Amino acid sequence: MTSTPIGSSKGKGRAPVDWRLHALSNVPTVEQLSNLELPMAAMPEQQDTVPAEYAINTDFLVSGTAERPPWTGYYVPLPGACLAVTNIYGVWFELRRREAGFEAHRLAREGLSLIDAPLNSIDYAHLRATGEPLTQAPSCAATPAIQTATITTTANEPKKTGWVMPPLPPDDEDYVFSSTTN
């Protein structure tokens, strides 16, 4: 699992040469690989370890740099956002922060066009069945214009409030509510 750089192979024999296993202290068995379930604990990569031919459509970003990612790791750039992903055993997963750690919670969406290089025995059907479903269908549609609410008082002092629900007007009806699109 390249996303879990826990432990070190230093002084413990020869380190695996396969990039999908380099960060592991114990190489998983065929049975362990076939029984993987989501969500599972993961850790974002701290180094750019995925070969370029498998990291297409991803950016390796370092926290504290101009890109300002929340943590160091791989991200898929989307219009106006970046989606955190991680590569475990050669398979791309969507990654999220959970309590004090991180977890891979679903296979990366097909629409992201990420290239997997899975270890033998990975059961995609089982991973897909145990992963979280998408809450909405993926879309490449343009983001709709931001709506802002304008509250006008009787003194005609407009006040922009952003995309929030304006306060309810008082009973004396001194407020008029109108919705505008910028």
Phi, psi and omega per residue, in radians:
M1 nan 1.864 -3.077
T2 -1.225 -0.247 -3.098
S3 -1.579 0.065 -3.116
T4 -2.126 1.342 -3.131
P5 -1.372 1.118 3.130
I6 -1.841 2.334 -3.135
G7 1.469 3.068 -3.128
S8 -2.518 2.512 3.113
S9 -1.583 0.032 -3.128
K10 -1.053 2.187 3.101
G11 1.335 0.074 -3.089
K12 -2.007 0.516 -3.120
G13 1.740 -2.941 -3.101
R14 -1.351 2.301 3.097
A15 -1.313 2.555 3.094
P16 -1.077 2.509 -3.138
V17 -1.584 -0.258 -3.140
D18 -1.263 2.192 -3.099
W19 -1.044 -0.407 -3.130
R20 -1.341 -0.192 -3.093
L21 -2.122 -0.035 -2.961
H22 -1.031 -0.494 -3.065
A23 -1.656 0.099 -3.083
L24 -1.673 2.472 3.021
S25 -1.518 -0.453 3.098
N26 -2.233 2.189 3.109
V27 -1.345 2.244 -3.116
P28 -1.203 2.652 3.093
T29 -1.443 2.929 3.084
V30 -1.016 -0.727 -3.130
E31 -1.140 -0.739 3.115
Q32 -1.096 -0.701 3.125
L33 -1.146 -0.695 -3.107
S34 -1.302 -0.278 -3.128
N35 -1.828 0.210 3.116
L36 -1.040 2.410 3.108
E37 -2.295 2.651 3.086
L38 -1.857 2.634 -0.114
P39 -1.275 2.713 3.098
M40 -2.402 2.622 3.129
A41 -1.078 2.447 -3.136
A42 -2.609 2.963 3.098
M43 -2.423 2.316 3.116
P44 -1.086 2.552 3.120
E45 -1.074 2.417 3.097
Q46 -1.690 -0.194 3.087
Q47 -2.375 2.694 3.126
D48 -1.356 1.574 -3.004
T49 -1.864 -0.264 -3.110
V50 -1.405 2.192 3.129
P51 -0.967 2.574 -3.057
A52 -0.944 -0.652 -3.112
E53 -1.173 -0.297 3.096
Y54 -1.880 -0.064 -3.121
A55 -1.857 0.327 3.108
I56 -1.087 2.448 -3.123
N57 1.271 0.201 3.070
T58 -2.118 2.755 3.010
D59 -2.172 2.351 3.014
F60 -1.610 2.001 -3.079
L61 -1.997 2.506 -3.129
V62 -1.887 2.248 -3.139
S63 -1.118 2.617 -3.118
G64 1.497 0.086 3.112
T65 -1.815 -3.113 -3.084
A66 -1.040 -0.544 -3.131
E67 -1.212 -0.398 3.066
R68 1.025 0.820 3.075
P69 -1.267 2.695 -3.135
P70 -1.180 -0.470 3.069
W71 -2.655 2.810 3.113
T72 -1.258 2.364 3.111
G73 2.819 -2.938 3.140
Y74 -1.592 2.465 3.130
Y75 -2.396 2.575 3.018
V76 -1.806 2.064 3.126
P77 -1.258 2.282 3.083
L78 -2.150 2.858 3.103
P79 -1.028 1.968 3.091
G80 1.373 0.108 -3.110
A81 -2.800 2.978 3.016
C82 -2.284 2.410 3.130
L83 -1.804 2.189 3.126
A84 -1.305 2.287 3.102
V85 -2.321 2.824 3.082
T86 -2.497 2.677 -3.127
N87 -1.942 2.004 -3.127
I88 -2.071 2.144 -3.128
Y89 0.948 0.493 3.118
G90 1.547 0.117 -3.120
V91 -2.024 2.354 3.116
W92 -1.473 2.309 3.102
F93 -2.223 2.662 2.982
E94 -1.384 2.432 -3.010
L95 -2.077 2.479 3.048
R96 -2.503 2.754 3.093
R97 -1.397 2.398 -3.130
R98 -2.481 1.996 -3.109
E99 0.916 -2.077 -3.078
A100 -1.608 0.031 -3.079
G101 -2.424 -2.641 -3.132
F102 -2.314 2.769 3.048
E103 -2.535 2.529 2.963
A104 -1.510 2.143 -3.018
H105 -2.030 -0.192 3.036
R106 -2.836 2.759 2.992
L107 -1.070 2.564 3.091
A108 -1.049 2.416 -3.121
R109 -1.021 2.496 3.138
E110 -1.038 -0.613 -3.109
G111 -1.114 -0.250 3.116
L112 -1.394 -0.249 3.104
S113 0.971 0.769 3.065
L114 -1.513 2.561 -3.058
I115 -1.788 2.077 3.100
D116 -1.548 2.648 2.993
A117 -2.397 1.167 -2.970
P118 -1.205 2.597 2.979
L119 -1.166 2.674 3.076
N120 -1.027 2.580 3.089
S121 1.514 -0.053 3.065
I122 -1.177 2.246 -3.110
D123 -1.776 1.643 -3.117
Y124 -1.036 -0.732 -3.102
A125 -1.057 -0.732 3.134
H126 -1.180 -0.733 3.116
L127 -1.103 -0.765 3.137
R128 -1.101 -0.693 -3.118
A129 -1.202 -0.562 -3.101
T130 -1.622 -0.226 3.131
G131 -1.342 2.814 3.135
E132 -1.284 2.425 3.111
P133 -1.279 2.783 3.036
L134 -1.205 2.466 3.139
T135 -1.385 -0.380 3.058
Q136 -2.610 2.740 -3.133
A137 -1.135 2.438 3.108
P138 -1.097 2.578 -3.096
S139 -2.510 2.498 3.050
C140 -1.822 0.206 -3.126
A141 -1.160 2.615 3.113
A142 -1.113 2.552 3.098
T143 -1.187 2.314 -3.134
P144 -1.146 2.738 3.128
A145 -1.054 2.536 3.131
I146 -1.260 2.305 3.098
Q147 -1.649 2.405 3.072
T148 -2.126 2.519 3.111
A149 -1.717 2.448 3.093
T150 -2.083 2.221 3.095
I151 -1.877 2.195 3.138
T152 -1.959 2.179 3.108
T153 -1.507 3.057 3.136
T154 -1.137 -0.376 3.113
A155 -1.483 0.155 -3.138
N156 0.969 0.819 3.081
E157 -1.874 1.652 -3.125
P158 -1.198 2.557 -3.132
K159 -2.412 2.011 3.106
K160 -1.343 2.371 -3.115
T161 -2.057 0.005 -3.110
G162 1.329 -2.854 -3.105
W163 -1.505 1.308 3.114
V164 -2.424 2.805 3.071
M165 -1.379 2.165 3.138
P166 -1.201 2.764 3.115
P167 -1.127 2.677 3.111
L168 -1.182 2.453 3.124
P169 -1.185 2.557 3.093
P170 -1.201 2.949 -3.082
D171 -1.109 -0.415 -3.076
D172 -1.438 0.059 3.035
E173 0.996 0.688 3.081
D174 -1.398 -0.180 -3.075
Y175 -1.935 2.507 3.058
V176 -2.136 2.288 -3.103
F177 -1.837 2.302 3.024
S178 -2.413 2.618 3.141
S179 -1.940 2.292 3.103
T180 -2.168 2.708 3.070
T181 -2.013 2.230 3.117
N182 -1.491 nan nan
